[in-house]
Amino acid sequence: MGKQPVRMKVVVYALSSFQQKIHHKVSENWISTTLLLTPIMGTYTYVQNYKEKEKLAHRY
């Protein structure tokens, strides 16, 4: 018995138009995102630092 050729299916990967729009929006708005998240992260860090100092205040 001889070998019979097997048909292979081609797999093509591509982004859908919806995914491309999301990437486009993110790349356009990274400055706005940074300006929004920086104060939030700064406030969170300040509060965590304040609480830690308050916990350690009785040691001095």
Backbone as numpy.savetxt, mean C-alpha at the origin, in Angstrom:
# Nx Ny Nz CAx CAy CAz Cx Cy Cz
3.92 -47.25 -30.22 3.08 -46.08 -30.22 3.97 -44.84 -30.22
3.63 -43.94 -31.11 4.40 -42.70 -31.22 3.83 -41.61 -30.34
4.59 -40.57 -30.18 4.13 -39.43 -29.38 3.20 -38.57 -30.21
2.13 -38.13 -29.61 1.21 -37.24 -30.30 1.43 -35.82 -29.78
1.44 -34.86 -30.69 1.63 -33.46 -30.25 0.45 -32.99 -29.39
0.77 -32.24 -28.38 -0.25 -31.71 -27.47 -0.37 -30.22 -27.72
-1.58 -29.75 -27.90 -1.79 -28.31 -28.10 -1.67 -27.58 -26.76
-0.89 -26.56 -26.76 -0.71 -25.75 -25.55 -1.53 -24.48 -25.68
-2.15 -24.09 -24.60 -2.89 -22.83 -24.59 -1.95 -21.72 -24.16
-2.11 -20.57 -24.78 -1.29 -19.42 -24.45 -1.97 -18.64 -23.34
-1.21 -18.28 -22.33 -1.73 -17.48 -21.22 -1.18 -16.08 -21.37
-2.08 -15.10 -21.41 -1.68 -13.71 -21.56 -2.14 -12.96 -20.32
-1.22 -12.30 -19.66 -1.54 -11.50 -18.48 -1.62 -10.04 -18.88
-2.68 -9.37 -18.45 -2.83 -7.95 -18.75 -3.69 -7.32 -17.65
-3.49 -6.05 -17.45 -4.32 -5.31 -16.50 -5.62 -4.92 -17.17
-6.70 -5.05 -16.44 -7.96 -4.58 -16.99 -7.96 -3.06 -16.99
-8.89 -2.48 -17.71 -8.95 -1.02 -17.77 -9.26 -0.44 -16.39
-10.03 -1.16 -15.58 -10.34 -0.67 -14.23 -9.07 -0.62 -13.39
-8.24 -1.66 -13.46 -7.00 -1.67 -12.69 -6.04 -0.59 -13.17
-6.02 -0.33 -14.45 -5.14 0.72 -14.98 -5.58 2.09 -14.48
-6.90 2.29 -14.38 -7.39 3.57 -13.88 -7.00 3.76 -12.42
-7.08 2.70 -11.63 -6.68 2.80 -10.21 -5.21 3.17 -10.11
-4.37 2.50 -10.89 -2.93 2.80 -10.85 -2.69 4.25 -11.28
-3.40 4.70 -12.28 -3.24 6.07 -12.77 -3.66 7.07 -11.69
-4.76 6.80 -11.00 -5.22 7.70 -9.95 -4.24 7.75 -8.80
-3.68 6.61 -8.41 -2.72 6.57 -7.31 -1.45 7.33 -7.68
-0.96 7.12 -8.90 0.27 7.79 -9.30 0.07 9.30 -9.44
-1.14 9.73 -9.79 -1.40 11.16 -9.89 -1.58 11.81 -8.53
-2.13 11.09 -7.57 -2.53 11.70 -6.30 -1.63 11.34 -5.13
-0.39 10.97 -5.38 0.48 10.57 -4.27 0.81 11.76 -3.39
0.86 12.96 -3.95 1.14 14.15 -3.13 -0.02 14.40 -2.17
-1.24 14.31 -2.68 -2.41 14.51 -1.82 -2.47 13.45 -0.73
-2.16 12.22 -1.09 -2.16 11.14 -0.11 -1.12 11.40 0.97
0.06 11.83 0.57 1.12 12.13 1.53 0.70 13.27 2.46
0.10 14.31 1.88 -0.32 15.44 2.69 -1.44 15.07 3.65
-2.23 14.08 3.30 -3.29 13.62 4.20 -2.73 12.74 5.30
-1.85 11.82 4.96 -1.39 10.83 5.93 -0.31 11.36 6.88
0.47 12.33 6.46 1.55 12.85 7.31 1.03 13.43 8.62
0.02 14.31 8.60 -0.47 14.82 9.90 -1.09 13.73 10.77
-1.76 12.77 10.15 -2.37 11.69 10.93 -1.28 10.86 11.61
-0.25 10.49 10.87 0.83 9.70 11.45 1.62 10.51 12.48
1.80 11.80 12.23 2.49 12.65 13.19 1.74 12.75 14.50
0.42 12.93 14.42 -0.40 13.00 15.62 -0.36 11.69 16.38
-0.48 10.57 15.67 -0.43 9.25 16.31 0.90 9.04 17.02
2.00 9.39 16.37 3.32 9.23 16.97 3.47 10.11 18.20
2.98 11.35 18.12 3.05 12.26 19.26 2.27 11.71 20.46
1.08 11.20 20.21 0.25 10.68 21.30 0.92 9.46 21.93
1.47 8.56 21.12 2.14 7.38 21.67 3.34 7.79 22.51
4.11 8.78 22.05 5.27 9.26 22.79 4.84 9.93 24.10
3.77 10.71 24.06 3.26 11.38 25.25 2.81 10.36 26.29
2.08 9.34 25.84 1.61 8.32 26.77 2.76 7.56 27.40
3.79 7.29 26.62 4.95 6.57 27.14 5.68 7.43 28.18
5.84 8.72 27.90 6.48 9.62 28.87 5.65 9.73 30.15
4.33 9.74 30.00 3.45 9.83 31.16 3.59 8.58 32.04
3.74 7.42 31.41 3.92 6.18 32.17 5.23 6.19 32.95
6.26 6.79 32.35 7.58 6.78 32.98 7.83 7.98 33.89
6.90 8.91 33.98 7.11 10.14 34.74 7.29 9.88 36.23
6.66 8.87 36.76 6.74 8.61 38.19 8.11 8.04 38.60
8.91 7.64 37.66 10.22 7.05 37.98 11.28 8.08 38.32
11.04 9.33 37.97 12.09 10.32 38.18 11.91 11.05 39.46
